[in-house]
Amino acid sequence: KTMGLAAATLDAFLATCFTWAVTAAGAALVFVLPPDEATQRQLLRPMLGFAGGVMTSASFFSLLAPALELAEDQLGRRWSFVPVAVGFFLGGAFLYLCDVYMETQQIHDPLALMQDAVLGRKAKAKADSPLRRSPRSSSNPYATPSNARLRRPDAL
């Protein structure tokens, strides 16, 4: 039985080291990515899409399916979907309200929001910042003014 505990501990340690290495490799991309904003935007779109797909599958397989099973055990098969559907709806409503809040704060650009977070600025910065724009200012939702540049922390 002691050997089983040692093997389980080693497996947990190796899994932790693997997740650390993968996270560090992903974070190290900031050192090799080009600094221009156009390239960052081209990379940001598929990354956000991939992250959305991963979170959608994780929410189903890790949250919704077990919740359906638990609700079925407690409420029976006929009404088991109700608490899960209500929770799913509330989660969607919360995300919608977050989107509305970002609109009221004139944050229409995920790259600008991430730059604000990385550079330590408040997300509610001046509305005339080159990183902020009106959502109707261009037919291209990713278009930015020509004077909008990626600001590095050392440039502030």
C-alpha positions in Angstrom: 0.0 0.0 0.0 2.9 2.4 0.6 4.2 1.7 -2.9 0.8 2.8 -4.3 0.9 6.1 -2.3 4.5 6.7 -3.6 3.5 6.0 -7.1 0.4 8.2 -6.9 2.5 11.0 -5.4 5.1 10.7 -8.2 2.3 10.8 -10.8 0.8 13.9 -9.2 4.2 15.6 -9.1 4.9 14.7 -12.8 1.4 16.0 -13.8 2.0 19.2 -11.9 5.4 19.6 -13.6 3.8 19.0 -17.0 1.1 21.6 -16.5 3.7 24.1 -15.2 5.9 23.5 -18.3 3.0 23.9 -20.7 1.8 27.1 -19.0 5.4 28.5 -19.0 5.8 27.7 -22.7 2.5 29.5 -23.5 3.5 32.5 -21.4 7.0 32.6 -23.0 5.3 33.4 -26.3 5.4 37.0 -25.4 9.2 37.0 -25.8 9.0 35.7 -29.4 5.8 37.3 -30.8 6.3 40.4 -33.0 5.5 43.7 -31.3 3.3 45.1 -34.0 -0.4 45.3 -33.2 -1.6 43.9 -36.5 0.2 40.6 -36.0 -1.0 40.5 -32.4 -4.6 40.9 -33.6 -4.2 38.1 -36.2 -2.9 35.8 -33.4 -5.5 37.0 -30.9 -8.6 35.9 -32.9 -7.8 32.2 -33.2 -6.4 32.1 -29.7 -9.7 33.5 -28.3 -11.7 31.1 -30.6 -9.7 28.1 -29.3 -10.0 29.2 -25.7 -13.8 29.6 -26.2 -14.0 26.1 -27.6 -12.0 24.6 -24.8 -14.1 26.4 -22.2 -17.3 25.3 -23.9 -16.3 21.6 -23.9 -15.0 21.9 -20.3 -18.2 23.5 -19.2 -20.2 20.6 -20.6 -18.0 17.7 -19.7 -17.0 19.0 -16.3 -20.0 20.9 -15.2 -23.2 20.4 -17.1 -23.1 16.6 -17.5 -22.3 15.9 -13.8 -25.0 18.5 -12.9 -27.5 16.7 -15.0 -26.6 13.4 -13.3 -26.9 14.9 -9.8 -30.2 16.7 -10.6 -31.5 13.4 -12.0 -30.7 11.6 -8.8 -32.3 14.3 -6.6 -35.3 15.4 -8.8 -35.9 12.4 -11.0 -35.5 12.2 -14.7 -38.5 14.4 -15.7 -37.3 17.7 -14.0 -33.6 17.2 -13.9 -32.9 19.7 -16.7 -34.6 22.6 -14.8 -31.8 23.6 -12.3 -29.1 23.0 -14.9 -30.9 25.1 -17.5 -31.5 27.9 -15.0 -27.8 27.9 -14.0 -26.8 27.8 -17.7 -29.1 30.7 -18.5 -27.8 32.7 -15.5 -24.2 32.2 -16.6 -25.1 33.4 -20.1 -26.9 36.4 -18.7 -23.9 37.2 -16.5 -21.6 37.1 -19.6 -24.1 39.3 -21.5 -24.1 41.8 -18.6 -20.3 41.8 -18.6 -20.4 42.6 -22.3 -22.9 45.5 -21.8 -20.7 46.8 -19.0 -17.6 46.8 -21.2 -19.7 48.7 -23.8 -20.6 51.4 -21.2 -16.9 51.7 -20.3 -16.1 52.1 -24.0 -14.0 49.0 -24.1 -14.6 47.6 -27.6 -11.3 45.9 -28.1 -10.0 42.8 -26.3 -6.4 43.7 -27.2 -6.8 47.1 -25.6 -8.3 45.5 -22.5 -5.4 43.1 -22.2 -2.9 45.9 -22.7 -4.6 47.9 -20.0 -4.4 45.0 -17.6 -0.8 44.2 -18.4 0.4 47.8 -18.2 -1.5 48.3 -14.9 -3.8 51.0 -16.2 -7.4 51.2 -15.2 -9.8 49.7 -17.7 -11.8 52.9 -17.4 -9.1 55.0 -19.0 -9.7 58.2 -20.9 -12.2 57.8 -23.7 -9.9 59.6 -26.1 -7.2 57.0 -25.7 -5.9 55.6 -29.1 -6.6 52.1 -27.8 -10.3 53.0 -27.4 -12.6 53.6 -30.3 -16.3 53.9 -31.1 -17.7 50.6 -32.3 -19.3 52.4 -35.2 -16.2 54.3 -36.3 -15.2 51.7 -38.8 -16.8 48.9 -40.8 -13.8 46.7 -39.7 -14.3 45.8 -36.0 -10.5 45.3 -35.7 -9.5 48.5 -37.4 -7.5 51.0 -35.3 -6.4 54.6 -35.9 -3.0 54.9 -37.5 -1.6 56.5 -34.4 -2.5 53.5 -32.2 0.7 51.7 -31.2 1.4 48.9 -28.8 2.7 50.5 -25.7 5.4 48.7 -23.8 5.8 49.1 -20.0 9.2 50.7 -20.6 7.7 53.3 -23.0 5.4 54.8 -20.3 
